[in-house]
Amino acid sequence: MTQPRMLHISERWFRLLQRLYPPDFRDEMGNAVVEAYMDRAHHSLQNGGNIHLVALWFRALVDSVRNGAGERVRPAVSWRRSGNWGRDAGLATRRLLRAPALVLAVVGTLGVGLGLFGVVYAVVHKVLVERLPYKDPGDLYFVWRDYRDLRRGWLAGTDVAELQKAGGAIEDATGLQRQLRTFATRDGDDATEISVMVTSPNLFQLLGIQPALGRGFAKDEVGPKRPAVIVLTHELWNRIGGDPAILGRPVRLNGEPYTVIGIQPPKFGFVLNAGIGPPQRADAYITFGINLAETNPDRASFAGLIRARRGTSPQVVAAAVDAVGRLVDARDWQNKGLKLYPVGLKPDLVAAVRPALVVLGFAGVLLVLVLMVNLASVLVARASQREHEFAVSRALGANGGAVVRATLFEGGLLGLGGGAVAALAAFWGTRTLVALAPLDLPRREAIAVDWQIAAGVIGLGALLGVLAAVAPATWAARASLSLLLANSAVRGGGGRGRLRRALVVAQVTLSLVLLSTGALVVRSFDRLLRADPGFTPEGLLTLRVPMPPQFLPKAEQSIALQDRVEYALRTISGVTGVSAASTLPLTASAGQMTIRIPGAPGNTGDADRDARLVDYLGARAGYIEAMGMRLVEGRAFDRVRREGVREAVIDRNLARQFFPAASALGAKIPWLDNQFLTVVGVVDQARLYDVHQDGRPQIYLRAEDFGYRTLSFVVRTRRDPLSLVPDLRRAIRQLDPRLALADVRTMDDVVGDALRRQRISAVLISAFALGALLLAAMGLFGIVAGSVTRRRHELALRLAVGADHGRLVRLVLGEGAALVMIGVAIGAPGIYIAGRLLRGVLVGISPLDPPTLGAVALSLGLVTLAACYVPARRVLRIDPAQSLRQE
Amino acid sequence: MDRDRGIDKRLPLRGVEFHILLSLAAGERHGYGIIQDIEGRGEPSVPDVGTMYRALARMVEAGLIEAAARRPVPDTGDERRNYYRITSIGLRVARAEARRLEALTNAARVGGLLPKEVK
């Protein structure tokens, strides 16, 4: 073969070998490499002829296989290391930097929106999803008791003792009782009221918690002869100075010395789930000074907490607890149907807040969708500005993939930025929320944005950005010159127009669902605000004055002190009424008792139906007047007590059951052992549980008759209630310096606290909804404005041939209105689905309340039409002569 | 920033990289020219063309060398070759590497691996 021929074959071979290298390397170095080999080839031919040349071919093959593979695995240049993505990312970044306003707007919107979502996510995750911080928390159960119309009642001490003996699936059981006690580090000094958890000594082992300092309770530290030992929470320990030397020293509970043996770790937030009302936290732990097995089976005042044997299924646990229940029923209740049943610690804790959180989570997800659609339409709008660029570069042979990558990167980058801002926003937002959150929100202390949640929010932002970019990216990849020309020739639109319209419809749909959810929640909250709780909260200050028996051994002494406190408060200027009761409204802490009224006309003869579980509380004279409760019949308590008569005031519901047609006044209600209550008055309920609905029937006892020691005083005043506080403290300190003041709050605050959860839900969801509406309106604005610009020529033509401006405005407006209508039509089933979720959350309003939904649709329509109308008015500025000349 | 530490971090260089810097220190070259230089130094294992160009790409990325303006080569009139020149960082890295090798050689001498005092 001739030398030129051999060289030609060589060159083709070397070029072929270049295929082994990645394309980027080939583009950059290919020619030079082939050239270098050709130099070698010349050399080989000259020095050794064809044999050497063929040897070179082989050598080149080995070289290319080795380095081609090497280059693919470990590219020499960094951007190649991440493929073309790296280069595209660089491009996308530079392009975004040239549009700071857009970046700011998008990142800001995403930051706020995703930030809100992050807050909701943090709350939902921490409250509903995350495990409780105990050992094997899935094996922990609270045990409740149902008996007749008592649901979720406390256990008797004997029930707990029975659970402890049960064995089998029940590995361990502990009794719990929360008490309020006056706490002091030294006698008579710095007295405060704290909440003390009285438990069996095994509580900490059962939870799997080690004290941070000192020790927990020993097995035998329980019962009448137990040493008085106390374990403090970290929080209380900090409050009294945080000195480790306190271990082994005494503190005083109600004046009695207790030796501090341990300090709980800082995050130990055990709460006692109550039968009704909020979970109860404790500041310190002591053990029972009684033997649970020897308590009165009738006095149910203990919570039961059990640990199931590891891995036992809930059904088996339920069966084991049920067996104990049957045993108790047979022994103590003559088989009347007492039932014990377990509820998992976590479900039990979050049961009350779950529906509201599920709705919040749902609204959060909708918000994220809205954000995504919004981002998508922003990216589409951006891509459409570059339509020409895309089409021309495609026509010149640019790779469609590059355009797709660039758009995806732009979306991802924007999303990432938004996510980062959102993580910060969520961090602060969650702090604010926790500060405002209802005190009874379970796991409140654990709610914070940790790095996992922050990473989740940032990741979600990036994902959202990329997903949002998918639509514009695929569209941009298809952009072609011919399509472009075709589109701009006729009345604008084409693929991009359809896509943008579809996005706006999606926005309208999502906003409709969010708005209706928001409106329903707000209306429901409004109902709650307007609800009449049965008393007048304005101008009332409340405070509790603990009077432990250790300070005042005889009941008469505490009654005398109560008289003096009441008198002292009454003399403060601006005070118009003072009284006291054992339990304040909306605090869910009354006593419960089953009563019968023999001979009452309402009795049916069926013994079960004629017994009624009631809430009872003690009140002093003047309470009903000071609270502004409504007396329906009879009178309230007189200041003067009548000898030998135990007066009672009952609520309208109880009166209606037992005295449907007659007056309840003068009726005798058997009470405790051989006592009778004489009904002197009937009132409307001052609600104990919910603002908006009556609870159990109520009986108000005269506090003095039953020796209530610790009472909550209510002070009605013409002044700002809180301005009374210093006077009040001084007055009570003067009476007895050992007295602590607890829970000094205005009644408005008490009501506000009861509504706080609903308030936060309402605020968050309406914020979501308004945000969504705003974004939808902006989307529509963009569509209509774009449409007017694109159709300028056509509109000018129409004007020129005689159409008037008004007609054209309506034409353009109609385009936007059609989108809104479609969105509303699609959104309607969404409202229905949302309604099903909302059912458990709404108060006094149906999830499909026609006026509310109508108002939502109407306002959505108005806002969106306004968003269309503003840009549509640009039609009026079209001057046909000028416009047509421009074309 | 401590620039010398930046330099030290790049050491030791691969054999092919030092050869490239050595050649370019003398002036601009293209890939094959460098290979010829290496052959001229009597190196037993001369790098292949692919290895050479990958190293060039890597060193451009690392800032040790840069592409020079392309110019016709007198003998072929061909403009497709890539010419390279050394950057100031590359020069400093090459010197540092040379010093390192010198120290190593001295150590070998002290250790008796090489005859002493051969000038």
Interface residues (C-beta under 8 A of the other chain):
Chain A: Y21 F25 E28 M29 N31 A32 V33 E35 A36 Y37 D39 R40 R59 A60 V62 D63 S64 R66 N67 G68 G70 E71 A76 V77 S78
Chain B: H30 G31 Y32 I35 D48 V49 G50 T51 M52 Y53 R54 A55 L56 A57 R58 V60 E61 D78 R80 R81 N82
